Amino acid sequence: MEPLFEFLGNFWWLAFPLFGVLASIGSAWERAARHRHRRRLEVLHAKAELKAAQAAARGRATYPLTGPVTQPATTPMPVPHREPAVPSSASQLERLFAAHDAVTARWLEYELDVAKLIAFPAMSDGRQPLTAAFLRAKKFADGLRPASPKAKLTKAQFAEYRDAVTDYEVAFEVAERDARRIKDSGFTDVERKRLDTAKQLLTVAIDQAATPAERQLAYKRVREELDGLISLSDEAIVVLEKQVALELTTGPQPASAPSAGPDAAAPPAAGAPQPVRAPASAPRQTWPVPSRTSDTAPGRIVHPKPRP
């Protein structure tokens, strides 16, 4: 024991750094435990919503079948009882189609709106676990979707598609909630500054009060700031180009009126509507836009490229 006491007497000062290390380890363990607990609660909440939705869907699906059970025992043939279920199945398919399309429309808002894509990039990042689960649920539901509401489905096929749509809805709700919670926390400070700059430039690019040169420059700057951070899909670029082109073509129209020639200033004769149609047929002034690229997957977040 004497060597131990001698060691402690000579190196007692090591207790302070060891205490700091142990404190940091304890705090990190506590943060990880809170994070695991929070994720576990989210998963349990999602499972509860899924079970509730499935139970409600099963109750609606089995309700039309409970009525014919009280038929007299003299006519127990199952075929006449199943025939009236064809219209109810068609109406249920229409409701499932509406729910399926509603979730897809909400998802496309994040895919086609560049402003939302910048604000909530996790909704288009397939590396996020909840987003990946939503994309898998979408693919599964799309694969089970019948061709039309009048399609002939068995009871098992209908139940499988109904459960797939329910999973699709719940997966989107969970992924959207998580994306709105984390926002752009997965980026560094420099990357977040570039995203903020892109947001400000985007408002200028679609602002009709700005000059055409300012809007065109802002559009190019938006593409430069997002390059290497967020890969826009071709559809999102088409929507953005239409917005910018609309603002660029509506602004310079009054200035292009004098270019119609001296005949345009002459008063039109009575009953001659040709001069009225001439300005409408005049070509609008358009502005070139950068060509879009498809070198990366749409919506995938990559590491930023080195900037000079």
C-alpha positions as CSV (number, residue, x, y, z in Angstrom):
1,M,0.0,0.0,0.0
2,E,2.9,2.4,0.6
3,P,3.7,2.6,-3.2
4,L,0.1,3.5,-3.9
5,F,0.0,6.2,-1.2
6,E,3.4,7.5,-2.4
7,F,2.0,7.7,-6.0
8,L,-1.1,9.5,-4.8
9,G,0.9,11.9,-2.8
10,N,3.2,12.8,-5.7
11,F,0.5,12.9,-8.4
12,W,-2.5,14.2,-6.5
13,W,-2.9,17.0,-9.1
14,L,-4.1,14.4,-11.7
15,A,-7.5,14.3,-9.9
16,F,-8.5,17.7,-11.5
17,P,-8.1,16.7,-15.2
18,L,-9.5,13.3,-14.5
19,F,-12.5,14.9,-12.9
20,G,-13.0,17.2,-16.0
21,V,-12.8,14.1,-18.3
22,L,-15.3,12.2,-16.3
23,A,-17.6,15.1,-16.2
24,S,-17.5,15.5,-20.0
25,I,-18.1,11.8,-20.5
26,G,-21.1,11.9,-18.1
27,S,-22.6,14.9,-19.9
28,A,-22.2,13.3,-23.3
29,W,-23.8,10.1,-22.0
30,E,-26.7,12.1,-20.6
31,R,-27.2,13.9,-23.9
32,A,-27.1,10.7,-25.8
33,A,-29.6,9.1,-23.4
34,R,-32.0,12.1,-23.8
35,H,-31.7,11.8,-27.6
36,R,-32.4,8.1,-27.5
37,H,-35.4,8.7,-25.3
38,R,-36.8,11.4,-27.5
39,R,-36.4,9.2,-30.6
40,R,-38.0,6.3,-28.8
41,L,-41.0,8.5,-28.0
42,E,-41.3,9.6,-31.6
43,V,-41.2,6.0,-32.8
44,L,-43.8,5.0,-30.2
45,H,-46.0,7.9,-31.1
46,A,-45.8,7.0,-34.8
47,K,-46.6,3.4,-34.1
48,A,-49.6,4.5,-32.0
49,E,-50.9,6.7,-34.9
50,L,-50.3,3.9,-37.3
51,K,-52.3,1.4,-35.2
52,A,-55.1,3.9,-34.7
53,A,-55.3,4.6,-38.4
54,Q,-55.3,1.0,-39.3
55,A,-58.0,0.2,-36.7
56,A,-60.2,3.0,-38.1
57,A,-59.6,1.9,-41.6
58,R,-60.5,-1.7,-40.7
59,G,-63.6,-0.5,-39.0
60,R,-64.7,1.5,-42.1
61,A,-63.9,-1.5,-44.3
62,T,-65.8,-4.0,-42.2
63,Y,-68.8,-1.8,-41.5
64,P,-70.6,-2.5,-44.8
65,L,-70.1,-6.2,-44.3
66,T,-71.8,-6.3,-40.9
67,G,-75.3,-5.5,-42.2
68,P,-76.0,-8.6,-44.3
69,V,-75.1,-10.9,-41.4
70,T,-78.7,-10.5,-40.0
71,Q,-80.2,-12.1,-43.1
72,P,-82.5,-15.1,-42.5
73,A,-81.0,-18.5,-42.3
74,T,-83.0,-19.7,-45.2
75,T,-80.8,-17.9,-47.7
76,P,-77.2,-18.2,-46.4
77,M,-75.6,-18.1,-49.8
78,P,-72.5,-15.9,-49.6
79,V,-72.5,-14.8,-53.3
80,P,-75.6,-12.5,-53.1
81,H,-74.1,-10.9,-50.0
82,R,-70.8,-10.1,-51.6
83,E,-72.2,-8.6,-54.8
84,P,-73.5,-5.4,-53.0
85,A,-69.9,-4.9,-51.6
86,V,-68.6,-3.9,-55.1
87,P,-69.9,-0.3,-55.0
88,S,-68.6,0.1,-51.4
89,S,-65.2,-1.2,-52.4
90,A,-65.1,1.3,-55.3
91,S,-66.0,4.2,-53.0
92,Q,-63.4,3.1,-50.5
93,L,-60.8,2.9,-53.3
94,E,-61.7,6.5,-54.3
95,R,-61.1,7.6,-50.7
96,L,-57.8,5.8,-50.6
97,F,-56.8,7.4,-53.9
98,A,-57.7,10.8,-52.5
99,A,-55.6,10.2,-49.4
100,H,-52.7,8.8,-51.5
101,D,-52.8,11.8,-53.8
102,A,-53.0,14.3,-50.9
103,V,-49.8,13.0,-49.3
104,T,-48.0,13.0,-52.7
105,A,-49.1,16.6,-53.3
106,R,-47.8,17.6,-49.9
107,W,-44.5,15.9,-50.6
108,L,-44.2,17.6,-54.0
109,E,-44.4,21.0,-52.3
110,Y,-41.0,20.3,-50.8
111,E,-39.6,18.9,-54.0
112,L,-40.7,21.6,-56.4
113,D,-40.6,24.7,-54.2
114,V,-37.0,25.8,-54.0
115,A,-37.7,28.1,-51.0
116,K,-39.1,25.1,-49.0
117,L,-36.2,22.9,-50.2
118,I,-33.7,25.4,-48.8
119,A,-35.7,25.8,-45.5
120,F,-36.2,22.1,-44.9
121,P,-33.5,20.2,-46.8
122,A,-34.0,17.0,-44.8
123,M,-37.2,16.3,-46.6
124,S,-35.2,15.6,-49.8
125,D,-32.2,13.9,-48.1
126,G,-32.5,10.2,-48.5
127,R,-29.8,9.7,-46.0
128,Q,-32.1,10.8,-43.1
129,P,-33.6,7.7,-41.5
130,L,-37.1,9.0,-41.3
131,T,-37.0,10.4,-44.8
132,A,-35.7,7.1,-46.2
133,A,-38.5,5.3,-44.4
134,F,-41.0,7.7,-46.0
135,L,-39.6,7.1,-49.4
136,R,-39.8,3.4,-49.0
137,A,-43.4,3.7,-47.9
138,K,-44.2,5.8,-50.9
139,K,-42.6,3.3,-53.3
140,F,-44.5,0.5,-51.7
141,A,-47.8,2.3,-51.8
142,D,-47.3,3.4,-55.4
143,G,-46.5,-0.2,-56.4
144,L,-49.8,-1.5,-54.8
145,R,-52.0,1.3,-56.2
146,P,-54.6,-0.1,-58.6
147,A,-55.0,1.3,-62.1
148,S,-58.5,2.8,-61.4
149,P,-61.1,2.9,-58.6
150,K,-63.1,0.4,-60.6
151,A,-60.4,-2.2,-60.5
152,K,-61.4,-5.7,-59.2
153,L,-59.5,-6.4,-56.0
154,T,-59.7,-9.2,-53.6
155,K,-60.2,-8.6,-49.9
156,A,-56.5,-9.3,-49.2
157,Q,-55.4,-7.0,-52.0
158,F,-57.6,-4.2,-50.8
159,A,-56.4,-4.6,-47.2
160,E,-52.8,-4.6,-48.3
161,Y,-53.2,-1.3,-50.3
162,R,-55.2,0.3,-47.5
163,D,-52.4,-0.5,-44.9
164,A,-49.8,0.8,-47.4
165,V,-51.6,4.1,-47.7
166,T,-51.9,4.4,-44.0
167,D,-48.2,3.7,-43.6
168,Y,-47.5,6.2,-46.3
169,E,-49.4,8.9,-44.4
170,V,-47.8,8.2,-41.1
171,A,-44.3,8.0,-42.5
172,F,-44.8,11.4,-44.2
173,E,-46.1,13.0,-41.0
174,V,-43.1,11.7,-39.0
175,A,-40.6,12.7,-41.6
176,E,-42.1,16.2,-42.0
177,R,-42.1,16.8,-38.3
178,D,-38.5,15.7,-38.0
179,A,-37.4,17.9,-41.0
180,R,-39.1,20.9,-39.5
181,R,-37.4,20.2,-36.2
182,I,-33.8,19.9,-37.5
183,K,-34.1,22.4,-40.4
184,D,-30.5,23.1,-41.5
185,S,-28.8,22.0,-38.3
186,G,-26.9,19.4,-40.3
187,F,-24.9,22.1,-42.1
188,T,-21.8,23.9,-40.9
189,D,-21.9,27.7,-40.1
190,V,-20.4,28.5,-43.5
191,E,-22.9,26.3,-45.3
192,R,-25.8,27.9,-43.3
193,K,-24.6,31.4,-44.4
194,R,-24.7,30.3,-48.0
195,L,-28.2,28.9,-47.6
196,D,-29.3,32.3,-46.0
197,T,-27.8,34.1,-48.9
198,A,-29.6,31.8,-51.4
199,K,-32.9,32.6,-49.6
200,Q,-32.4,36.3,-49.9
201,L,-31.4,36.1,-53.5
202,L,-34.4,33.9,-54.3
203,T,-36.7,36.6,-53.1
204,V,-35.0,39.1,-55.4
205,A,-35.1,36.7,-58.4
206,I,-38.9,36.4,-58.3
207,D,-39.6,40.0,-57.2
208,Q,-41.3,42.0,-59.9
209,A,-40.2,45.3,-58.3
210,A,-36.5,44.5,-59.0
211,T,-35.0,45.4,-62.4
212,P,-34.5,42.6,-65.0
213,A,-30.7,42.7,-64.5
214,E,-31.1,42.3,-60.8
215,R,-33.4,39.4,-61.1
216,Q,-31.2,37.7,-63.6
217,L,-28.1,38.1,-61.5
218,A,-30.0,37.0,-58.4
219,Y,-31.1,33.8,-60.2
220,K,-27.6,32.9,-61.2
221,R,-26.3,33.6,-57.7
222,V,-28.9,31.3,-56.2
223,R,-27.7,28.5,-58.5
224,E,-24.1,29.2,-57.5
225,E,-24.8,29.3,-53.7
226,L,-26.7,26.0,-53.8
227,D,-24.1,24.3,-55.9
228,G,-22.5,21.6,-53.8
229,L,-25.0,22.0,-50.9
230,I,-28.4,21.0,-52.4
231,S,-29.0,19.3,-55.7
232,L,-32.2,20.6,-57.2
233,S,-34.3,18.2,-59.3
234,D,-35.0,19.0,-62.9
235,E,-38.7,19.6,-62.1
236,A,-37.8,22.1,-59.4
237,I,-35.5,24.0,-61.8
238,V,-38.3,24.1,-64.4
239,V,-40.7,25.6,-61.8
240,L,-38.1,28.1,-60.7
241,E,-37.3,29.1,-64.3
242,K,-40.9,29.7,-65.0
243,Q,-41.2,31.9,-62.0
244,V,-38.2,33.9,-63.0
245,A,-39.1,34.0,-66.7
246,L,-42.6,35.3,-65.8
247,E,-41.1,38.2,-63.8
248,L,-38.5,38.9,-66.5
249,T,-41.1,39.0,-69.4
250,T,-43.8,41.0,-67.6
251,G,-41.5,43.8,-66.6
252,P,-39.9,45.0,-69.9
253,Q,-43.2,45.0,-71.9
254,P,-44.0,48.7,-71.6
255,A,-40.5,49.6,-72.8
256,S,-40.8,47.4,-75.9
257,A,-44.0,49.1,-77.1
258,P,-42.2,51.9,-79.0
259,S,-40.3,49.3,-81.1
260,A,-43.5,48.5,-82.9
261,G,-42.7,51.1,-85.5
262,P,-44.2,54.5,-86.6
263,D,-47.4,52.9,-87.9
264,A,-48.3,51.8,-84.4
265,A,-48.7,55.5,-83.3
266,A,-51.3,56.2,-86.1
267,P,-54.9,56.0,-84.9
268,P,-56.7,52.8,-86.2
269,A,-59.5,53.2,-88.6
270,A,-63.1,52.5,-87.5
271,G,-63.9,48.8,-87.5
272,A,-60.3,47.7,-87.9
273,P,-59.1,45.7,-84.9
274,Q,-55.8,44.7,-86.5
275,P,-53.7,47.3,-84.6
276,V,-55.1,46.1,-81.3
277,R,-53.9,42.6,-82.0
278,A,-50.4,43.7,-83.1
279,P,-48.9,44.3,-79.6
280,A,-50.2,40.9,-78.5
281,S,-48.4,39.2,-81.3
282,A,-45.1,41.0,-80.7
283,P,-42.4,38.8,-79.3
284,R,-41.8,39.2,-75.7
285,Q,-38.3,39.9,-74.4
286,T,-36.8,36.8,-72.8
287,W,-33.7,36.3,-70.8
288,P,-31.3,33.4,-70.9
289,V,-31.1,31.1,-67.9
290,P,-28.4,28.7,-66.9
291,S,-28.8,25.2,-68.1
292,R,-29.7,22.8,-65.4
293,T,-27.5,19.8,-64.5
294,S,-28.4,16.3,-63.4
295,D,-25.1,15.1,-62.2
296,T,-26.4,14.2,-58.8
297,A,-29.6,12.7,-57.5
298,P,-32.5,15.2,-57.0
299,G,-32.6,16.6,-53.5
300,R,-29.4,14.9,-52.4
301,I,-27.2,16.9,-50.1
302,V,-23.5,16.6,-50.8
303,H,-20.4,18.2,-49.4
304,P,-19.8,21.7,-50.7
305,K,-17.3,22.2,-53.5
306,P,-14.2,24.3,-52.7
307,R,-14.7,27.9,-53.6
308,P,-11.8,30.0,-54.9
